[in-house]
Amino acid sequence: MKNTFKITITLLLLVLLIVPTSHMTAGNKDRAGQAGAMELLINPFARSSGWADANTASIQGLEAIFLNVAGIAHTQRGEFLFAQSQWLRGSGISISNFGFTQSLGEGKGVLGVSIMSMNFGDIEITTVNLPEGGIGNFSPRYMNIGLSYAKAFSSSIYGGATVRIINQSLSDISANGVALDAGIQYITGALEQIRFGISMKNVGPRISYSGDGLSIRGFIRKTDDNQITLEQRSEEYELPSLIKIGGSYDFFFGQEHKVTAVANFTSNSFTKDQVGVGIQYGLRNVLYLRGGFVYEEGIFTDLERTTALTGPTGGLSLNVPLSREAGSFFSIDYSYRATQPFGGTHTVGARISL
């Protein structure tokens, strides 16, 4: 009976992941540029971005909200995290990310919240009559807020989902939408060293812009006294939906050393498909060193590459125990993603695990 329940839950989760995406044309590079809200593809966390976003199967804790929400089900009590990114250093773009997860009790699952804000700095306002500006600044801002829930259905099967609210705004125009993420993880092996994961991200209705920035005020005739407003309609755009499929394997060298190898395939609906690989070395659950590489078609040549990210990634984490009895710790995370042009993307994060 128990095995039947496990199989049923697994099949249901797979159906939830696969059926909504059956209409997608994954990896169609001819559709590039037809989707919006591309900030949903940016990983704002330091640990997982340090090994190429390839740990879909093995990710655990709060960072799993981005890659595979099923991973937050491993949270024992609570976790808080703040991360700051210099996106494409030299561009003036920064990303702030805050989140927390909280266990609802044994067998009741884990609740998570994440807030990502992307700031492009101050941009000078210009008009046709004042092309040099001098009349003030505006600051574009992207933000998304995610509410997540995940649960352990057995000792080897974990599943979860995220509802994400999307907002993109300028001074006089904005767009709002909703997206759904879902994922599962499966763990097996005598030492739980073999893991598989699949996640679906950014599935939701089309979004369009609205606001005073799309309206024009004027008179039908110069002799008219009443001014009219003509409002233009914005074309709707789709979300950058995708599916991630990954696996990982842990190699143990005594009780103090562990090496984890991960691999991931990302099937994108509006950009090129990607393959990511990564490796992480852990020492006594205190120090972690990691690196990875993301490959997509044309990544090695400037003429064919269609992304600023050139592939290599790296990072490290340092955990400081706060209470050995409770298992709580404080950690500092860092990651680097190579880019061309600009000076790479740097992310620093701080977390407290209770």
TORKOL-4160 file (C-alpha; in steps of 0.2 Angstrom, whole numbers, padded with zeros to 4 digits, m for minus):
354
<pt num="1" X="0000" Y="0000" Z="0000"/>
<pt num="2" X="0014" Y="0012" Z="0005"/>
<pt num="3" X="0023" Y="0008" Z="m0012"/>
<pt num="4" X="0007" Y="0011" Z="m0022"/>
<pt num="5" X="0005" Y="0028" Z="m0013"/>
<pt num="6" X="0023" Y="0033" Z="m0018"/>
<pt num="7" X="0021" Y="0028" Z="m0036"/>
<pt num="8" X="0004" Y="0037" Z="m0037"/>
<pt num="9" X="0011" Y="0053" Z="m0030"/>
<pt num="10" X="0026" Y="0052" Z="m0042"/>
<pt num="11" X="0015" Y="0050" Z="m0057"/>
<pt num="12" X="0004" Y="0064" Z="m0052"/>
<pt num="13" X="0019" Y="0076" Z="m0050"/>
<pt num="14" X="0026" Y="0070" Z="m0067"/>
<pt num="15" X="0009" Y="0074" Z="m0075"/>
<pt num="16" X="0008" Y="0091" Z="m0067"/>
<pt num="17" X="0025" Y="0095" Z="m0074"/>
<pt num="18" X="0023" Y="0088" Z="m0092"/>
<pt num="19" X="0005" Y="0091" Z="m0097"/>
<pt num="20" X="0005" Y="0110" Z="m0095"/>
<pt num="21" X="0021" Y="0111" Z="m0106"/>
<pt num="22" X="0015" Y="0099" Z="m0120"/>
<pt num="23" X="0011" Y="0114" Z="m0131"/>
<pt num="24" X="0028" Y="0122" Z="m0130"/>
<pt num="25" X="0041" Y="0122" Z="m0143"/>
<pt num="26" X="0057" Y="0120" Z="m0132"/>
<pt num="27" X="0073" Y="0126" Z="m0137"/>
<pt num="28" X="0067" Y="0135" Z="m0153"/>
<pt num="29" X="0080" Y="0149" Z="m0155"/>
<pt num="30" X="0070" Y="0156" Z="m0169"/>
<pt num="31" X="0058" Y="0162" Z="m0156"/>
<pt num="32" X="0071" Y="0172" Z="m0147"/>
<pt num="33" X="0066" Y="0189" Z="m0142"/>
<pt num="34" X="0047" Y="0185" Z="m0142"/>
<pt num="35" X="0046" Y="0182" Z="m0123"/>
<pt num="36" X="0047" Y="0195" Z="m0109"/>
<pt num="37" X="0051" Y="0195" Z="m0091"/>
<pt num="38" X="0068" Y="0188" Z="m0095"/>
<pt num="39" X="0074" Y="0192" Z="m0077"/>
<pt num="40" X="0065" Y="0176" Z="m0072"/>
<pt num="41" X="0080" Y="0167" Z="m0080"/>
<pt num="42" X="0092" Y="0175" Z="m0069"/>
<pt num="43" X="0098" Y="0166" Z="m0053"/>
<pt num="44" X="0100" Y="0178" Z="m0039"/>
<pt num="45" X="0108" Y="0166" Z="m0027"/>
<pt num="46" X="0126" Y="0163" Z="m0024"/>
<pt num="47" X="0128" Y="0145" Z="m0020"/>
<pt num="48" X="0118" Y="0137" Z="m0035"/>
<pt num="49" X="0125" Y="0150" Z="m0048"/>
<pt num="50" X="0143" Y="0145" Z="m0043"/>
<pt num="51" X="0141" Y="0128" Z="m0051"/>
<pt num="52" X="0132" Y="0133" Z="m0066"/>
<pt num="53" X="0114" Y="0131" Z="m0060"/>
<pt num="54" X="0117" Y="0112" Z="m0063"/>
<pt num="55" X="0111" Y="0106" Z="m0046"/>
<pt num="56" X="0093" Y="0104" Z="m0050"/>
<pt num="57" X="0093" Y="0087" Z="m0042"/>
<pt num="58" X="0103" Y="0090" Z="m0026"/>
<pt num="59" X="0099" Y="0108" Z="m0021"/>
<pt num="60" X="0092" Y="0109" Z="m0004"/>
<pt num="61" X="0086" Y="0124" Z="0007"/>
<pt num="62" X="0080" Y="0141" Z="0002"/>
<pt num="63" X="0090" Y="0143" Z="m0014"/>
<pt num="64" X="0079" Y="0128" Z="m0021"/>
<pt num="65" X="0065" Y="0141" Z="m0023"/>
<pt num="66" X="0074" Y="0146" Z="m0040"/>
<pt num="67" X="0081" Y="0130" Z="m0047"/>
<pt num="68" X="0069" Y="0116" Z="m0040"/>
<pt num="69" X="0056" Y="0121" Z="m0027"/>
<pt num="70" X="0055" Y="0103" Z="m0021"/>
<pt num="71" X="0072" Y="0106" Z="m0012"/>
<pt num="72" X="0065" Y="0117" Z="0001"/>
<pt num="73" X="0056" Y="0102" Z="0008"/>
<pt num="74" X="0073" Y="0097" Z="0016"/>
<pt num="75" X="0072" Y="0112" Z="0028"/>
<pt num="76" X="0072" Y="0106" Z="0046"/>
<pt num="77" X="0067" Y="0122" Z="0055"/>
<pt num="78" X="0069" Y="0139" Z="0047"/>
<pt num="79" X="0082" Y="0148" Z="0035"/>
<pt num="80" X="0084" Y="0166" Z="0031"/>
<pt num="81" X="0095" Y="0172" Z="0016"/>
<pt num="82" X="0100" Y="0189" Z="0009"/>
<pt num="83" X="0110" Y="0190" Z="m0008"/>
<pt num="84" X="0117" Y="0205" Z="m0018"/>
<pt num="85" X="0123" Y="0204" Z="m0036"/>
<pt num="86" X="0132" Y="0215" Z="m0047"/>
<pt num="87" X="0125" Y="0210" Z="m0063"/>
<pt num="88" X="0136" Y="0212" Z="m0078"/>
<pt num="89" X="0148" Y="0222" Z="m0068"/>
<pt num="90" X="0151" Y="0239" Z="m0076"/>
<pt num="91" X="0133" Y="0240" Z="m0082"/>
<pt num="92" X="0126" Y="0248" Z="m0066"/>
<pt num="93" X="0113" Y="0234" Z="m0064"/>
<pt num="94" X="0111" Y="0227" Z="m0046"/>
<pt num="95" X="0100" Y="0213" Z="m0040"/>
<pt num="96" X="0094" Y="0211" Z="m0022"/>
<pt num="97" X="0086" Y="0195" Z="m0016"/>
<pt num="98" X="0079" Y="0191" Z="0001"/>
<pt num="99" X="0070" Y="0175" Z="0007"/>
<pt num="100" X="0065" Y="0164" Z="0021"/>
<pt num="101" X="0058" Y="0146" Z="0023"/>
<pt num="102" X="0050" Y="0139" Z="0038"/>
<pt num="103" X="0045" Y="0121" Z="0042"/>
<pt num="104" X="0027" Y="0119" Z="0047"/>
<pt num="105" X="0030" Y="0104" Z="0058"/>
<pt num="106" X="0034" Y="0086" Z="0055"/>
<pt num="107" X="0025" Y="0079" Z="0040"/>
<pt num="108" X="0016" Y="0096" Z="0036"/>
<pt num="109" X="0029" Y="0103" Z="0023"/>
<pt num="110" X="0039" Y="0119" Z="0022"/>
<pt num="111" X="0033" Y="0136" Z="0017"/>
<pt num="112" X="0045" Y="0148" Z="0008"/>
<pt num="113" X="0044" Y="0167" Z="0003"/>
<pt num="114" X="0057" Y="0175" Z="m0009"/>
<pt num="115" X="0058" Y="0193" Z="m0015"/>
<pt num="116" X="0069" Y="0198" Z="m0030"/>
<pt num="117" X="0072" Y="0216" Z="m0035"/>
<pt num="118" X="0082" Y="0222" Z="m0050"/>
<pt num="119" X="0088" Y="0240" Z="m0050"/>
<pt num="120" X="0095" Y="0248" Z="m0066"/>
<pt num="121" X="0100" Y="0264" Z="m0058"/>
<pt num="122" X="0095" Y="0282" Z="m0062"/>
<pt num="123" X="0092" Y="0286" Z="m0081"/>
<pt num="124" X="0090" Y="0304" Z="m0087"/>
<pt num="125" X="0073" Y="0309" Z="m0094"/>
<pt num="126" X="0074" Y="0315" Z="m0112"/>
<pt num="127" X="0061" Y="0321" Z="m0124"/>
<pt num="128" X="0061" Y="0326" Z="m0143"/>
<pt num="129" X="0062" Y="0344" Z="m0138"/>
<pt num="130" X="0075" Y="0341" Z="m0124"/>
<pt num="131" X="0087" Y="0327" Z="m0131"/>
<pt num="132" X="0100" Y="0331" Z="m0119"/>
<pt num="133" X="0089" Y="0329" Z="m0104"/>
<pt num="134" X="0091" Y="0340" Z="m0088"/>
<pt num="135" X="0073" Y="0338" Z="m0083"/>
<pt num="136" X="0075" Y="0324" Z="m0070"/>
<pt num="137" X="0078" Y="0305" Z="m0069"/>
<pt num="138" X="0068" Y="0289" Z="m0069"/>
<pt num="139" X="0073" Y="0272" Z="m0062"/>
<pt num="140" X="0066" Y="0256" Z="m0070"/>
<pt num="141" X="0064" Y="0242" Z="m0058"/>
<pt num="142" X="0059" Y="0224" Z="m0060"/>
<pt num="143" X="0052" Y="0214" Z="m0045"/>
<pt num="144" X="0045" Y="0197" Z="m0042"/>
<pt num="145" X="0038" Y="0189" Z="m0026"/>
<pt num="146" X="0037" Y="0170" Z="m0024"/>
<pt num="147" X="0026" Y="0160" Z="m0012"/>
<pt num="148" X="0032" Y="0142" Z="m0011"/>
<pt num="149" X="0027" Y="0126" Z="m0003"/>
<pt num="150" X="0035" Y="0109" Z="m0003"/>
<pt num="151" X="0033" Y="0093" Z="0006"/>
<pt num="152" X="0042" Y="0076" Z="0008"/>
<pt num="153" X="0030" Y="0062" Z="0002"/>
<pt num="154" X="0042" Y="0049" Z="0008"/>
<pt num="155" X="0060" Y="0047" Z="0013"/>
<pt num="156" X="0065" Y="0048" Z="m0006"/>
<pt num="157" X="0052" Y="0058" Z="m0015"/>
<pt num="158" X="0050" Y="0077" Z="m0013"/>
<pt num="159" X="0039" Y="0089" Z="m0022"/>
<pt num="160" X="0034" Y="0107" Z="m0022"/>
<pt num="161" X="0026" Y="0122" Z="m0031"/>
<pt num="162" X="0029" Y="0141" Z="m0032"/>
<pt num="163" X="0017" Y="0155" Z="m0037"/>
<pt num="164" X="0026" Y="0170" Z="m0042"/>
<pt num="165" X="0020" Y="0188" Z="m0044"/>
<pt num="166" X="0029" Y="0198" Z="m0057"/>
<pt num="167" X="0030" Y="0217" Z="m0059"/>
<pt num="168" X="0040" Y="0228" Z="m0071"/>
<pt num="169" X="0039" Y="0246" Z="m0069"/>
<pt num="170" X="0045" Y="0263" Z="m0076"/>
<pt num="171" X="0039" Y="0280" Z="m0071"/>
<pt num="172" X="0023" Y="0280" Z="m0081"/>
<pt num="173" X="0021" Y="0262" Z="m0087"/>
<pt num="174" X="0020" Y="0245" Z="m0079"/>
<pt num="175" X="0016" Y="0227" Z="m0082"/>
<pt num="176" X="0010" Y="0214" Z="m0070"/>
<pt num="177" X="0008" Y="0195" Z="m0071"/>
<pt num="178" X="0008" Y="0178" Z="m0062"/>
<pt num="179" X="0019" Y="0163" Z="m0065"/>
<pt num="180" X="0019" Y="0145" Z="m0059"/>
<pt num="181" X="0035" Y="0134" Z="m0054"/>
<pt num="182" X="0034" Y="0116" Z="m0049"/>
<pt num="183" X="0047" Y="0102" Z="m0046"/>
<pt num="184" X="0051" Y="0085" Z="m0039"/>
<pt num="185" X="0066" Y="0077" Z="m0032"/>
<pt num="186" X="0070" Y="0058" Z="m0030"/>
<pt num="187" X="0084" Y="0052" Z="m0019"/>
<pt num="188" X="0091" Y="0034" Z="m0019"/>
<pt num="189" X="0107" Y="0024" Z="m0015"/>
<pt num="190" X="0113" Y="0016" Z="0001"/>
<pt num="191" X="0120" Y="0033" Z="0007"/>
<pt num="192" X="0107" Y="0043" Z="m0002"/>
<pt num="193" X="0121" Y="0048" Z="m0014"/>
<pt num="194" X="0111" Y="0047" Z="m0030"/>
<pt num="195" X="0098" Y="0061" Z="m0034"/>
<pt num="196" X="0087" Y="0065" Z="m0049"/>
<pt num="197" X="0076" Y="0081" Z="m0051"/>
<pt num="198" X="0065" Y="0089" Z="m0063"/>
<pt num="199" X="0057" Y="0106" Z="m0063"/>
<pt num="200" X="0046" Y="0117" Z="m0073"/>
<pt num="201" X="0047" Y="0136" Z="m0072"/>
<pt num="202" X="0039" Y="0152" Z="m0078"/>
<pt num="203" X="0022" Y="0145" Z="m0084"/>
<pt num="204" X="0008" Y="0158" Z="m0084"/>
<pt num="205" X="m0003" Y="0169" Z="m0094"/>
<pt num="206" X="0003" Y="0182" Z="m0106"/>
<pt num="207" X="0008" Y="0200" Z="m0099"/>
<pt num="208" X="0006" Y="0217" Z="m0107"/>
<pt num="209" X="0011" Y="0235" Z="m0102"/>
<pt num="210" X="m0001" Y="0248" Z="m0097"/>
<pt num="211" X="m0001" Y="0266" Z="m0090"/>
<pt num="212" X="0000" Y="0284" Z="m0095"/>
<pt num="213" X="0016" Y="0281" Z="m0104"/>
<pt num="214" X="0006" Y="0273" Z="m0118"/>
<pt num="215" X="m0006" Y="0288" Z="m0120"/>
<pt num="216" X="m0006" Y="0304" Z="m0130"/>
<pt num="217" X="m0015" Y="0320" Z="m0126"/>
<pt num="218" X="m0021" Y="0333" Z="m0139"/>
<pt num="219" X="m0034" Y="0341" Z="m0149"/>
<pt num="220" X="m0044" Y="0335" Z="m0164"/>
<pt num="221" X="m0044" Y="0352" Z="m0171"/>
<pt num="222" X="m0034" Y="0367" Z="m0165"/>
<pt num="223" X="m0050" Y="0377" Z="m0162"/>
<pt num="224" X="m0057" Y="0364" Z="m0150"/>
<pt num="225" X="m0057" Y="0368" Z="m0131"/>
<pt num="226" X="m0058" Y="0350" Z="m0125"/>
<pt num="227" X="m0043" Y="0340" Z="m0124"/>
<pt num="228" X="m0044" Y="0321" Z="m0128"/>
<pt num="229" X="m0033" Y="0307" Z="m0123"/>
<pt num="230" X="m0028" Y="0293" Z="m0135"/>
<pt num="231" X="m0022" Y="0277" Z="m0127"/>
<pt num="232" X="m0012" Y="0264" Z="m0136"/>
<pt num="233" X="m0013" Y="0245" Z="m0133"/>
<pt num="234" X="0003" Y="0236" Z="m0129"/>
<pt num="235" X="0006" Y="0219" Z="m0137"/>
<pt num="236" X="0006" Y="0205" Z="m0125"/>
<pt num="237" X="0021" Y="0194" Z="m0122"/>
<pt num="238" X="0024" Y="0177" Z="m0116"/>
<pt num="239" X="0034" Y="0171" Z="m0101"/>
<pt num="240" X="0051" Y="0162" Z="m0103"/>
<pt num="241" X="0045" Y="0145" Z="m0099"/>
<pt num="242" X="0057" Y="0130" Z="m0097"/>
<pt num="243" X="0060" Y="0113" Z="m0090"/>
<pt num="244" X="0076" Y="0107" Z="m0081"/>
<pt num="245" X="0081" Y="0089" Z="m0079"/>
<pt num="246" X="0096" Y="0085" Z="m0068"/>
<pt num="247" X="0105" Y="0072" Z="m0059"/>
<pt num="248" X="0119" Y="0071" Z="m0046"/>
<pt num="249" X="0131" Y="0059" Z="m0037"/>
<pt num="250" X="0140" Y="0061" Z="m0020"/>
<pt num="251" X="0158" Y="0053" Z="m0018"/>
<pt num="252" X="0163" Y="0051" Z="0000"/>
<pt num="253" X="0181" Y="0051" Z="0006"/>
<pt num="254" X="0180" Y="0047" Z="0024"/>
<pt num="255" X="0169" Y="0057" Z="0035"/>
<pt num="256" X="0177" Y="0074" Z="0032"/>
<pt num="257" X="0178" Y="0075" Z="0013"/>
<pt num="258" X="0164" Y="0074" Z="0000"/>
<pt num="259" X="0164" Y="0078" Z="m0019"/>
<pt num="260" X="0147" Y="0080" Z="m0028"/>
<pt num="261" X="0146" Y="0080" Z="m0047"/>
<pt num="262" X="0130" Y="0087" Z="m0055"/>
<pt num="263" X="0123" Y="0088" Z="m0073"/>
<pt num="264" X="0108" Y="0097" Z="m0079"/>
<pt num="265" X="0099" Y="0099" Z="m0096"/>
<pt num="266" X="0088" Y="0115" Z="m0098"/>
<pt num="267" X="0075" Y="0115" Z="m0112"/>
<pt num="268" X="0070" Y="0133" Z="m0115"/>
<pt num="269" X="0055" Y="0138" Z="m0125"/>
<pt num="270" X="0062" Y="0155" Z="m0132"/>
<pt num="271" X="0081" Y="0153" Z="m0131"/>
<pt num="272" X="0094" Y="0140" Z="m0135"/>
<pt num="273" X="0094" Y="0124" Z="m0124"/>
<pt num="274" X="0108" Y="0123" Z="m0112"/>
<pt num="275" X="0118" Y="0109" Z="m0103"/>
<pt num="276" X="0126" Y="0113" Z="m0087"/>
<pt num="277" X="0139" Y="0103" Z="m0077"/>
<pt num="278" X="0147" Y="0106" Z="m0060"/>
<pt num="279" X="0157" Y="0099" Z="m0046"/>
<pt num="280" X="0158" Y="0104" Z="m0028"/>
<pt num="281" X="0171" Y="0099" Z="m0014"/>
<pt num="282" X="0165" Y="0100" Z="0004"/>
<pt num="283" X="0176" Y="0099" Z="0019"/>
<pt num="284" X="0168" Y="0095" Z="0036"/>
<pt num="285" X="0152" Y="0104" Z="0031"/>
<pt num="286" X="0162" Y="0120" Z="0034"/>
<pt num="287" X="0171" Y="0124" Z="0018"/>
<pt num="288" X="0164" Y="0122" Z="0000"/>
<pt num="289" X="0172" Y="0125" Z="m0016"/>
<pt num="290" X="0163" Y="0123" Z="m0032"/>
<pt num="291" X="0164" Y="0127" Z="m0051"/>
<pt num="292" X="0154" Y="0123" Z="m0067"/>
<pt num="293" X="0151" Y="0127" Z="m0085"/>
<pt num="294" X="0135" Y="0131" Z="m0095"/>
<pt num="295" X="0135" Y="0126" Z="m0113"/>
<pt num="296" X="0124" Y="0131" Z="m0127"/>
<pt num="297" X="0125" Y="0132" Z="m0146"/>
<pt num="298" X="0138" Y="0145" Z="m0151"/>
<pt num="299" X="0145" Y="0149" Z="m0134"/>
<pt num="300" X="0163" Y="0148" Z="m0139"/>
<pt num="301" X="0163" Y="0161" Z="m0153"/>
<pt num="302" X="0158" Y="0180" Z="m0151"/>
<pt num="303" X="0149" Y="0179" Z="m0168"/>
<pt num="304" X="0137" Y="0165" Z="m0163"/>
<pt num="305" X="0135" Y="0168" Z="m0145"/>
<pt num="306" X="0119" Y="0176" Z="m0140"/>
<pt num="307" X="0121" Y="0178" Z="m0122"/>
<pt num="308" X="0134" Y="0189" Z="m0112"/>
<pt num="309" X="0137" Y="0174" Z="m0101"/>
<pt num="310" X="0152" Y="0164" Z="m0108"/>
<pt num="311" X="0150" Y="0148" Z="m0098"/>
<pt num="312" X="0162" Y="0146" Z="m0083"/>
<pt num="313" X="0156" Y="0149" Z="m0066"/>
<pt num="314" X="0164" Y="0147" Z="m0048"/>
<pt num="315" X="0161" Y="0150" Z="m0030"/>
<pt num="316" X="0164" Y="0146" Z="m0012"/>
<pt num="317" X="0154" Y="0145" Z="0004"/>
<pt num="318" X="0160" Y="0146" Z="0023"/>
<pt num="319" X="0149" Y="0139" Z="0036"/>
<pt num="320" X="0151" Y="0145" Z="0054"/>
<pt num="321" X="0141" Y="0134" Z="0067"/>
<pt num="322" X="0130" Y="0144" Z="0079"/>
<pt num="323" X="0124" Y="0129" Z="0089"/>
<pt num="324" X="0130" Y="0112" Z="0087"/>
<pt num="325" X="0116" Y="0104" Z="0097"/>
<pt num="326" X="0102" Y="0113" Z="0086"/>
<pt num="327" X="0113" Y="0111" Z="0070"/>
<pt num="328" X="0111" Y="0130" Z="0066"/>
<pt num="329" X="0124" Y="0139" Z="0057"/>
<pt num="330" X="0128" Y="0156" Z="0048"/>
<pt num="331" X="0136" Y="0155" Z="0031"/>
<pt num="332" X="0144" Y="0167" Z="0018"/>
<pt num="333" X="0142" Y="0162" Z="0000"/>
<pt num="334" X="0151" Y="0170" Z="m0016"/>
<pt num="335" X="0149" Y="0166" Z="m0034"/>
<pt num="336" X="0157" Y="0172" Z="m0050"/>
<pt num="337" X="0150" Y="0170" Z="m0068"/>
<pt num="338" X="0161" Y="0175" Z="m0083"/>
<pt num="339" X="0154" Y="0187" Z="m0095"/>
<pt num="340" X="0159" Y="0195" Z="m0112"/>
<pt num="341" X="0158" Y="0210" Z="m0112"/>
<pt num="342" X="0157" Y="0218" Z="m0095"/>
<pt num="343" X="0167" Y="0212" Z="m0079"/>
<pt num="344" X="0157" Y="0196" Z="m0075"/>
<pt num="345" X="0143" Y="0194" Z="m0062"/>
<pt num="346" X="0147" Y="0194" Z="m0044"/>
<pt num="347" X="0135" Y="0188" Z="m0031"/>
<pt num="348" X="0138" Y="0188" Z="m0012"/>
<pt num="349" X="0125" Y="0180" Z="0000"/>
<pt num="350" X="0123" Y="0178" Z="0019"/>
<pt num="351" X="0112" Y="0165" Z="0027"/>
<pt num="352" X="0106" Y="0159" Z="0044"/>
<pt num="353" X="0100" Y="0141" Z="0046"/>
<pt num="354" X="0091" Y="0139" Z="0062"/>
